[in-house]
Amino acid sequence: MAAEVIATTPINHTDEPSDHVTFDFIQDMHHEGHARRRHSFRQGHQHNTRRHLSKLEGRIHEEHSTALLPTASLYVTVLIALIGTFQYGWLLSQINYVDSKCHKNPIPVGDCIMFPGHSPREWAMAVTSWIVGGMLGALCSGVPADKFGRKKTLFLNACVMIFDATIQATSTSIYGFSVGRLISSIASGVAINVCNVLISEISPANMRGMFSTGIQVGISLGSLSVTTVHIIHVASSWRLLVGVPIVLGSIQILLMPFMAYSPVWLVSQGKIADALDDLKRLYRPCNYIAILDALVAARDEEQQEIAGVNTWVILFSPKYRKQLFVAIALCSAQQLTGIDAIMYYSSSIFATAGLSDPRVGNTIINVVRMTFIILAARVMDKFNRKTLLCGGMTVMAAASVGVIVSLVTTNSVGCVASLVIYMAAFCLSIGPLAWPVATEIFPDFLRGNAGSVGELFTWLWNILVSILYPVLPTRLSWATPLLCHVCRVLLAFVLFVALVVPETAQKTAVEIQQSFGIASPQYEEPANVDPWAPVDKGE
């Protein structure tokens, strides 16, 4: 009879495999006096497939997941990867503040500090180029990440980061500057996606929330840093601002030797011995061999599951059409609620409201953003997803009305207060929850493709927002689109979430699929197959 995993057997905390027995926790199911429940890897994987599980945890037995304790190398690896998220936040806000004369239409020659004489449409081109590149980088990042690995991809990305920052800092026209922004945004899209994948693959259970939040904290810290630097303003300082990624990329390259590889990726490439080495590097002494064999078993079973199946065809089939519609709607809501318009053009909004120095308002907004993102990590698992989404977007709608009133009455204090409330509500609702919910509603093998579709719509709406907002010519013209935004978008999405989106908090993949009327097959353990059998470490 095949040996089975016994969940109650203690782990042997050693990295030395036995010559005749691979695992100390493998015993016979007919052990005298104990009738224990049978656990195959696939059964454990299916019933524990929740979005809050990292990719590493989803592939190993629960007992070994809780035994993973990080070493200093794991912290260093995550911090080095997060440099790219800081760069993303820096680029997001680096051209937010410009001299007030740059907002005139037409812009007087010689009065604007960045490329005198450019038109508002040319400036919109500079902003939009960053979004287009980000979309391309995000969609294509999986190719180098899977082929070369997460670490090498981040290294190459840092080189691109240095190159594009050099183009921007030395550009003599807004067109050259836009080309540099395009390249930098490709690097930003790659950095965010690869960093997210790496963290999900190496996170132990007790570090999951902190590391996942680290991406948003890095972005917020980058935006906060650049808006703080905006206060120190001289005529040529913008070249120094756009040149900062040269320093960031150089630091990341210099620190690469201290960064570990992802064991999950190494196993996917058949580099079993290297994966064992990096497991020992990332985690304190535990049963490394058991974890490694579980990763190999997961790889083999997943390859069999999707063999000969076109996942794109399945994704767009009638069976998953409703889930796809919900995912697209949630990802679109994240952008259509106006968050990117605020991040790109908050200086213009504050100036319109009569704030004498918009940089002060920008700094306040970014401090609030980072604070509430950290808070969100602590409350997301304590409340239902639908409660946070509906409540948060309702508060955002009310805050948007406050922005409209402040713009019409030129009330700078009211404008800052309303935007602070808006940002706080966003960070506690649609901001951090759109992506998790959009992927939770799909089975494992479709989540990657579904995420790509959702991300595509995120960037497409991002482009639309960035183009429309800067061409609004007068103060009163802000009121109409914002009011429509409140009534037709935010409140519409509140109703959509309440009526259409199922609750996914603390639900398994099987339970979520059942809420869409899809009966998931029950996975049974294959007869005479030991899913925890030892593997050849030399392959």
C-alpha positions as CSV (number, residue, x, y, z in Angstrom):
1,M,0.0,0.0,0.0
2,A,1.3,3.5,-0.8
3,A,2.6,5.5,2.0
4,E,0.6,8.5,3.0
5,V,1.3,11.9,4.7
6,I,0.5,11.9,8.4
7,A,-0.3,15.5,9.4
8,T,0.3,14.8,13.1
9,T,3.8,13.5,12.8
10,P,6.5,16.1,13.9
11,I,8.9,17.4,11.3
12,N,12.5,16.3,11.5
13,H,14.4,19.7,11.4
14,T,17.4,18.5,9.5
15,D,18.7,19.0,6.0
16,E,20.4,15.6,5.8
17,P,18.3,13.0,3.9
18,S,18.3,9.4,5.1
19,D,19.7,6.7,2.8
20,H,16.8,4.4,3.2
21,V,13.9,6.6,4.2
22,T,13.3,10.0,2.6
23,F,10.8,11.5,5.1
24,D,10.4,10.9,8.8
25,F,6.8,12.0,8.5
26,I,5.8,9.2,6.0
27,Q,4.2,6.3,7.8
28,D,1.8,3.4,7.0
29,M,-1.9,4.3,7.1
30,H,-2.6,1.2,9.1
31,H,-0.5,2.2,12.1
32,E,-2.0,0.2,15.0
33,G,-4.6,2.2,17.1
34,H,-4.8,5.2,14.7
35,A,-7.2,5.5,11.8
36,R,-6.1,8.7,10.3
37,R,-7.6,10.7,7.4
38,R,-5.8,10.2,4.1
39,H,-4.0,13.2,2.6
40,S,-2.6,13.3,-0.8
41,F,-0.8,16.4,-2.1
42,R,-3.5,17.2,-4.6
43,Q,-6.3,16.9,-2.0
44,G,-4.4,19.3,0.3
45,H,-3.7,21.7,-2.6
46,Q,-7.2,21.8,-3.8
47,H,-8.9,22.3,-0.4
48,N,-6.4,25.0,0.6
49,T,-6.4,27.0,-2.6
50,R,-7.2,30.4,-1.3
51,R,-5.9,33.6,-2.6
52,H,-4.2,34.4,0.7
53,L,-1.9,31.4,0.2
54,S,1.4,32.1,-1.5
55,K,2.5,30.0,-4.4
56,L,5.0,28.3,-2.1
57,E,2.4,27.5,0.5
58,G,-0.1,26.2,-2.1
59,R,2.4,23.6,-3.1
60,I,3.5,22.1,0.2
61,H,1.8,20.4,3.1
62,E,0.3,22.7,5.7
63,E,2.5,21.3,8.4
64,H,5.7,22.2,6.5
65,S,4.3,25.6,5.5
66,T,4.0,26.7,9.2
67,A,7.5,25.4,9.8
68,L,9.1,27.8,7.3
69,L,11.0,30.4,9.2
70,P,12.8,33.1,7.2
71,T,16.6,33.8,7.3
72,A,18.2,37.2,6.8
73,S,18.7,36.3,3.1
74,L,14.9,36.2,2.6
75,Y,14.5,39.7,3.9
76,V,17.4,40.9,1.8
77,T,15.9,39.2,-1.3
78,V,12.5,40.9,-0.9
79,L,14.0,44.3,-0.1
80,I,16.2,44.2,-3.3
81,A,13.2,43.2,-5.4
82,L,11.1,46.1,-3.8
83,I,13.6,48.7,-5.2
84,G,11.6,48.4,-8.4
85,T,8.4,49.3,-6.7
86,F,10.0,52.4,-5.2
87,Q,11.0,53.4,-8.8
88,Y,7.5,52.9,-10.0
89,G,6.1,55.3,-7.4
90,W,8.8,57.8,-8.2
91,L,8.1,57.8,-11.9
92,L,4.3,57.9,-11.2
93,S,4.6,61.3,-9.5
94,Q,7.9,62.8,-10.7
95,I,6.3,65.2,-13.2
96,N,3.3,65.9,-11.1
97,Y,4.5,69.3,-10.1
98,V,5.6,71.8,-12.7
99,D,5.7,75.6,-12.7
100,S,2.2,77.1,-12.8
101,K,3.0,78.8,-16.1
102,C,3.2,75.4,-17.7
103,H,-0.6,75.1,-17.3
104,K,-1.4,78.1,-19.4
105,N,-2.9,77.5,-22.9
106,P,-1.0,78.2,-25.0
107,I,2.2,77.9,-22.9
108,P,4.3,81.0,-23.3
109,V,7.7,80.3,-24.9
110,G,10.5,80.5,-22.3
111,D,8.2,80.5,-19.3
112,C,7.9,76.7,-18.7
113,I,10.9,75.0,-17.0
114,M,10.4,71.8,-19.0
115,F,10.8,72.2,-22.7
116,P,9.5,75.7,-23.2
117,G,6.6,76.1,-25.7
118,H,5.1,72.6,-25.6
119,S,1.4,72.3,-25.9
120,P,-1.0,70.6,-23.5
121,R,-1.4,67.7,-25.9
122,E,2.4,67.2,-26.1
123,W,2.4,67.1,-22.3
124,A,-0.4,64.6,-22.3
125,M,1.8,62.5,-24.7
126,A,4.6,62.5,-22.2
127,V,2.2,61.3,-19.5
128,T,0.5,58.7,-21.7
129,S,3.7,57.3,-23.0
130,W,4.5,56.1,-19.5
131,I,1.2,54.3,-19.3
132,V,1.5,52.6,-22.7
133,G,4.9,51.3,-21.8
134,G,3.7,50.1,-18.4
135,M,1.0,48.1,-20.1
136,L,3.5,46.5,-22.5
137,G,5.9,45.7,-19.7
138,A,3.3,44.1,-17.5
139,L,1.9,42.0,-20.3
140,C,5.3,40.8,-21.5
141,S,7.1,40.4,-18.2
142,G,6.1,36.8,-17.9
143,V,8.3,35.7,-20.8
144,P,11.7,36.8,-19.4
145,A,10.6,35.9,-15.9
146,D,9.9,32.3,-16.8
147,K,12.8,31.9,-19.2
148,F,15.6,33.6,-17.3
149,G,14.2,33.6,-13.8
150,R,13.0,36.3,-11.4
151,K,16.5,37.4,-10.3
152,K,18.0,37.7,-13.7
153,T,15.0,39.5,-15.1
154,L,15.2,42.1,-12.3
155,F,18.9,42.5,-13.1
156,L,18.2,43.1,-16.8
157,N,15.4,45.4,-15.8
158,A,17.7,47.5,-13.6
159,C,20.0,48.0,-16.6
160,V,17.0,49.2,-18.7
161,M,16.1,51.5,-15.8
162,I,19.5,53.2,-15.9
163,F,19.4,53.5,-19.7
164,D,15.9,55.1,-19.8
165,A,16.7,57.5,-17.0
166,T,19.8,58.7,-18.9
167,I,17.6,59.4,-22.0
168,Q,15.2,61.5,-19.9
169,A,17.8,63.4,-18.0
170,T,19.7,64.4,-21.2
171,S,16.7,64.9,-23.5
172,T,16.5,68.3,-25.3
173,S,12.9,68.0,-26.5
174,I,9.6,66.7,-25.1
175,Y,9.6,64.0,-27.7
176,G,12.9,62.6,-26.6
177,F,11.7,62.9,-23.0
178,S,8.5,60.9,-24.0
179,V,10.7,58.1,-25.5
180,G,12.6,57.9,-22.2
181,R,9.3,57.8,-20.3
182,L,8.1,55.0,-22.6
183,I,11.1,52.8,-21.9
184,S,11.1,53.6,-18.2
185,S,7.4,52.5,-18.0
186,I,8.2,49.2,-19.6
187,A,10.8,48.6,-16.9
188,S,8.2,49.7,-14.3
189,G,5.6,47.2,-15.5
190,V,8.2,44.4,-15.5
191,A,9.4,45.3,-12.0
192,I,6.0,45.3,-10.4
193,N,4.9,42.0,-11.9
194,V,8.1,40.1,-11.3
195,C,8.4,41.4,-7.8
196,N,4.9,40.3,-7.1
197,V,5.5,36.8,-8.5
198,L,8.8,36.5,-6.5
199,I,7.2,37.5,-3.2
200,S,4.3,35.1,-3.8
201,E,6.7,32.3,-4.4
202,I,9.0,32.7,-1.4
203,S,6.7,34.1,1.3
204,P,6.3,31.9,4.4
205,A,2.9,31.9,6.1
206,N,3.7,34.4,8.9
207,M,5.3,37.0,6.5
208,R,2.6,36.8,3.8
209,G,0.7,40.0,4.6
210,M,3.7,42.2,5.3
211,F,5.5,41.2,2.1
212,S,2.4,41.6,-0.1
213,T,1.8,45.0,1.3
214,G,5.4,45.9,0.7
215,I,4.7,46.4,-3.0
216,Q,2.1,49.1,-2.3
217,V,4.2,50.6,0.4
218,G,7.2,50.8,-1.9
219,I,5.1,52.6,-4.6
220,S,3.7,55.0,-2.0
221,L,7.1,55.7,-0.5
222,G,8.4,56.5,-4.0
223,S,5.5,58.9,-4.6
224,L,6.0,60.5,-1.2
225,S,9.7,60.9,-1.7
226,V,9.4,62.7,-5.1
227,T,6.6,65.0,-3.9
228,T,8.8,65.9,-0.9
229,V,11.7,66.7,-3.2
230,H,9.4,68.9,-5.3
231,I,9.4,71.4,-2.4
232,I,13.1,72.0,-3.2
233,H,12.5,73.5,-6.6
234,V,15.0,75.2,-8.9
235,A,14.8,75.8,-12.6
236,S,16.9,72.7,-13.6
237,S,15.8,70.4,-10.8
238,W,13.6,68.3,-13.0
239,R,16.6,66.7,-14.7
240,L,17.8,65.6,-11.3
241,L,14.4,64.1,-10.6
242,V,14.2,62.1,-13.7
243,G,17.8,60.9,-13.2
244,V,17.2,59.4,-9.8
245,P,16.4,55.9,-11.4
246,I,20.0,55.8,-12.5
247,V,20.9,55.6,-8.8
248,L,18.2,53.2,-8.0
249,G,19.1,50.8,-10.9
250,S,22.8,51.0,-9.9
251,I,22.0,50.1,-6.3
252,Q,19.8,47.2,-7.3
253,I,22.6,45.8,-9.6
254,L,25.2,46.1,-6.9
255,L,23.0,44.2,-4.5
256,M,22.1,41.4,-6.8
257,P,24.8,39.0,-5.5
258,F,23.0,39.0,-2.2
259,M,19.7,38.0,-3.7
260,A,18.4,34.4,-3.8
261,Y,16.6,32.6,-6.6
262,S,13.0,31.5,-6.3
263,P,13.0,27.7,-5.4
264,V,9.6,27.4,-7.2
265,W,11.1,28.7,-10.4
266,L,14.2,26.5,-10.1
267,V,12.0,23.4,-9.7
268,S,10.0,24.5,-12.8
269,Q,13.2,24.5,-14.7
270,G,14.3,21.1,-13.4
271,K,17.2,22.6,-11.4
272,I,16.4,20.5,-8.3
273,A,19.9,20.7,-6.7
274,D,19.9,24.5,-7.0
275,A,16.4,24.7,-5.6
276,L,17.6,22.8,-2.5
277,D,20.5,25.2,-2.1
278,D,18.2,28.2,-2.2
279,L,15.7,26.6,0.2
280,K,18.5,26.3,2.7
281,R,19.5,29.9,2.0
282,L,16.0,31.4,2.4
283,Y,14.7,29.4,5.4
284,R,16.0,28.2,8.7
285,P,16.7,24.5,9.2
286,C,13.7,22.3,8.5
287,N,12.8,19.3,6.4
288,Y,14.1,20.7,3.2
289,I,13.8,17.4,1.3
290,A,10.1,17.1,2.1
291,I,9.4,20.6,0.9
292,L,11.5,20.1,-2.2
293,D,9.7,16.9,-3.1
294,A,6.3,18.6,-2.6
295,L,7.4,21.3,-5.1
296,V,8.4,18.7,-7.6
297,A,5.1,16.8,-7.1
298,A,3.2,20.1,-7.6
299,R,5.1,20.8,-10.8
300,D,4.4,17.4,-12.3
301,E,0.7,17.4,-11.4
302,E,0.1,20.9,-12.7
303,Q,1.8,20.0,-16.0
304,Q,-0.5,17.0,-16.4
305,E,-3.5,19.1,-15.5
306,I,-3.0,21.6,-18.3
307,A,-1.4,19.2,-20.9
308,G,-3.1,19.6,-24.2
309,V,-5.5,22.3,-23.0
310,N,-5.6,25.8,-24.4
311,T,-6.4,27.8,-21.3
312,W,-7.2,30.9,-23.3
313,V,-10.1,29.1,-25.0
314,I,-11.4,27.9,-21.7
315,L,-11.1,31.4,-20.2
316,F,-13.4,32.9,-22.9
317,S,-15.8,29.9,-23.0
318,P,-19.4,30.4,-21.8
319,K,-18.6,28.5,-18.6
320,Y,-16.3,31.2,-17.3
321,R,-17.9,34.2,-19.1
322,K,-19.5,35.6,-15.9
323,Q,-16.3,35.4,-13.9
324,L,-14.4,37.1,-16.7
325,F,-16.9,39.9,-16.8
326,V,-16.7,40.4,-13.0
327,A,-12.9,40.5,-13.2
328,I,-12.8,43.1,-16.0
329,A,-15.4,45.2,-14.2
330,L,-13.4,45.2,-10.9
331,C,-10.1,46.0,-12.6
332,S,-11.8,48.8,-14.6
333,A,-13.4,50.2,-11.4
334,Q,-10.0,50.6,-9.9
335,Q,-9.1,53.1,-12.6
336,L,-12.4,54.7,-13.5
337,T,-12.8,55.8,-9.9
338,G,-10.3,58.5,-10.7
339,I,-7.3,57.5,-8.6
340,D,-4.8,57.9,-11.4
341,A,-6.2,61.3,-12.4
342,I,-5.5,62.4,-8.8
343,M,-2.0,61.0,-8.8
344,Y,-1.1,62.5,-12.2
345,Y,-2.8,65.9,-11.9
346,S,-3.3,66.6,-8.2
347,S,-1.1,69.7,-8.6
348,S,-3.6,71.1,-11.1
349,I,-6.6,70.2,-8.9
350,F,-5.1,71.9,-5.9
351,A,-4.1,74.9,-7.9
352,T,-7.7,75.2,-9.2
353,A,-9.0,75.0,-5.7
354,G,-6.8,77.9,-4.7
355,L,-4.0,76.2,-2.7
356,S,-1.0,78.5,-2.9
357,D,1.5,75.6,-3.0
358,P,0.1,72.4,-4.5
359,R,3.2,70.5,-3.4
360,V,2.0,70.6,0.2
361,G,-1.3,69.0,-0.8
362,N,0.6,66.3,-2.8
363,T,2.7,65.5,0.2
364,I,-0.3,65.1,2.5
365,I,-2.0,62.9,-0.1
366,N,1.0,60.5,-0.3
367,V,1.4,60.3,3.4
368,V,-2.2,59.3,3.8
369,R,-1.9,56.8,1.0
370,M,1.0,55.0,2.5
371,T,-0.5,55.1,6.0
372,F,-3.8,53.5,4.9
373,I,-2.2,50.9,2.7
374,I,-0.3,49.6,5.7
375,L,-3.6,49.7,7.7
376,A,-5.4,47.8,4.9
377,A,-3.1,44.9,5.3
378,R,-4.3,44.4,8.8
379,V,-8.0,44.7,8.2
380,M,-8.5,43.0,4.8
381,D,-8.8,39.5,6.3
382,K,-11.0,40.7,9.2
383,F,-13.9,41.9,7.1
384,N,-15.9,40.5,4.1
385,R,-14.6,41.7,0.7
386,K,-18.0,43.0,-0.4
387,T,-18.4,45.0,2.8
388,L,-15.1,46.8,2.2
389,L,-15.7,47.3,-1.5
390,C,-19.2,48.7,-1.1
391,G,-18.5,50.8,2.0
392,G,-15.2,52.2,0.6
393,M,-16.6,53.2,-2.8
394,T,-19.6,54.8,-1.2
395,V,-17.3,57.0,1.0
396,M,-15.3,57.7,-2.2
397,A,-18.4,59.0,-3.9
398,A,-19.2,61.3,-1.0
399,A,-15.6,62.6,-1.0
400,S,-15.8,63.2,-4.7
401,V,-18.8,65.5,-4.1
402,G,-16.6,67.3,-1.6
403,V,-13.9,67.8,-4.2
404,I,-16.5,69.2,-6.7
405,V,-17.8,71.7,-4.1
406,S,-14.3,72.8,-3.2
407,L,-13.3,73.4,-6.8
408,V,-16.4,75.5,-7.5
409,T,-16.0,77.5,-4.3
410,T,-12.2,77.6,-4.4
411,N,-11.9,76.1,-1.0
412,S,-8.4,74.8,-0.7
413,V,-8.9,73.3,2.8
414,G,-12.0,71.5,1.8
415,C,-10.3,70.2,-1.4
416,V,-7.4,68.7,0.6
417,A,-9.7,67.2,3.2
418,S,-11.9,65.6,0.6
419,L,-9.0,64.2,-1.3
420,V,-7.6,62.8,1.9
421,I,-10.9,61.0,2.7
422,Y,-11.1,59.8,-1.0
423,M,-7.5,58.4,-0.8
424,A,-8.1,56.7,2.5
425,A,-11.3,55.0,1.3
426,F,-9.6,53.9,-1.9
427,C,-6.7,52.3,0.0
428,L,-9.2,50.4,2.2
429,S,-11.5,49.1,-0.7
430,I,-11.1,48.9,-4.4
431,G,-7.4,49.8,-4.4
432,P,-6.0,46.7,-2.7
433,L,-9.0,44.4,-3.3
434,A,-9.7,44.6,-7.0
435,W,-6.8,42.3,-8.0
436,P,-7.3,39.7,-5.2
437,V,-11.1,39.3,-5.8
438,A,-10.6,39.3,-9.6
439,T,-8.3,36.3,-9.4
440,E,-10.0,34.5,-6.5
441,I,-13.1,33.9,-8.7
442,F,-11.1,31.7,-11.1
443,P,-9.7,28.2,-10.7
444,D,-5.9,27.8,-10.3
445,F,-5.0,27.1,-13.9
446,L,-6.9,30.2,-15.3
447,R,-5.7,32.8,-12.8
448,G,-2.6,33.8,-14.8
449,N,-4.5,34.4,-18.0
450,A,-7.4,36.1,-16.2
451,G,-5.0,38.4,-14.5
452,S,-3.4,39.4,-17.8
453,V,-6.9,40.3,-19.2
454,G,-7.7,42.3,-16.1
455,E,-4.4,44.1,-16.2
456,L,-4.9,45.0,-19.9
457,F,-8.1,46.8,-19.1
458,T,-6.5,48.5,-16.1
459,W,-3.9,50.1,-18.3
460,L,-6.4,50.9,-21.1
461,W,-8.6,52.8,-18.7
462,N,-5.4,54.4,-17.3
463,I,-4.6,55.8,-20.7
464,L,-8.1,57.2,-21.2
465,V,-8.0,59.0,-17.8
466,S,-4.5,60.5,-18.4
467,I,-5.6,61.9,-21.8
468,L,-8.9,63.4,-20.8
469,Y,-8.0,65.1,-17.6
470,P,-5.3,67.5,-18.8
471,V,-7.4,68.9,-21.6
472,L,-10.2,70.2,-19.4
473,P,-9.8,73.9,-20.0
474,T,-11.6,75.8,-17.1
475,R,-12.3,75.4,-13.5
476,L,-16.1,74.9,-13.9
477,S,-15.5,72.1,-16.5
478,W,-14.0,70.0,-13.7
479,A,-17.4,69.8,-11.9
480,T,-19.4,68.1,-14.7
481,P,-17.1,65.1,-15.3
482,L,-16.5,64.6,-11.7
483,L,-20.2,64.7,-10.9
484,C,-20.9,62.2,-13.6
485,H,-18.0,60.2,-12.3
486,V,-19.6,60.0,-8.9
487,C,-23.1,59.2,-10.0
488,R,-22.5,56.9,-12.9
489,V,-19.3,55.1,-12.0
490,L,-18.7,54.9,-8.2
491,L,-22.4,54.3,-7.3
492,A,-22.9,52.0,-10.3
493,F,-20.0,49.8,-9.1
494,V,-21.4,49.8,-5.6
495,L,-24.6,48.3,-7.0
496,F,-22.6,45.9,-9.2
497,V,-20.6,44.5,-6.3
498,A,-23.6,44.2,-4.1
499,L,-25.7,42.3,-6.7
500,V,-23.2,40.4,-8.9
501,V,-19.9,39.8,-7.1
502,P,-19.8,36.8,-4.7
503,E,-18.1,36.9,-1.4
504,T,-14.7,35.3,-1.6
505,A,-13.2,35.9,1.9
506,Q,-12.3,32.7,3.6
507,K,-13.7,30.6,0.8
508,T,-12.0,27.8,-1.0
509,A,-11.7,27.7,-4.8
510,V,-14.4,25.0,-4.9
511,E,-16.8,27.1,-2.9
512,I,-16.2,30.2,-5.0
513,Q,-16.9,28.2,-8.2
514,Q,-20.1,26.8,-6.8
515,S,-21.3,30.4,-6.2
516,F,-21.1,30.8,-10.0
517,G,-23.0,27.6,-10.5
518,I,-20.0,25.6,-11.5
519,A,-19.6,22.2,-9.9
520,S,-15.9,21.4,-9.3
521,P,-14.7,17.9,-9.6
522,Q,-13.6,16.1,-6.4
523,Y,-10.0,15.1,-6.7
524,E,-9.2,11.7,-5.5
525,E,-5.9,10.2,-4.7
526,P,-4.5,8.0,-7.5
527,A,-4.3,4.4,-6.6
528,N,-0.9,3.0,-5.8
529,V,0.8,6.4,-6.3
530,D,2.8,8.1,-3.6
531,P,2.7,11.8,-4.3
532,W,5.5,12.4,-1.7
533,A,7.9,9.9,-3.3
534,P,11.5,11.0,-3.3
535,V,12.8,12.7,-6.5
536,D,16.1,12.5,-8.3
537,K,18.1,15.4,-7.0
538,G,20.5,15.3,-9.8
539,E,18.2,15.9,-12.7
